[in-house]
Amino acid sequence: MNEEVEEKMVLAHAPVPGYGKVFTIVLAIAAIYLALILLITL
C-alpha cells in the first residue's frame, strides 16, 4: 500500500530585538489618543 505522508512546513525566523518595546509604545499612544477623543466628545 502506498501511503502519502504530509508534512507541515514551518516558516520560522529569528526574533528581532526591540520590536516588542516599539509595539507596546505605539499601542499605548493609540490608547491615549482614543481616550482623549472620547473625553473631548462627551
Buried (B, 14 or more C-beta within 10 A) or exposed (E): EEEEEEEEEEEEEEEEEEEEEEEEEEEEEEEEEEEEEEEEEE
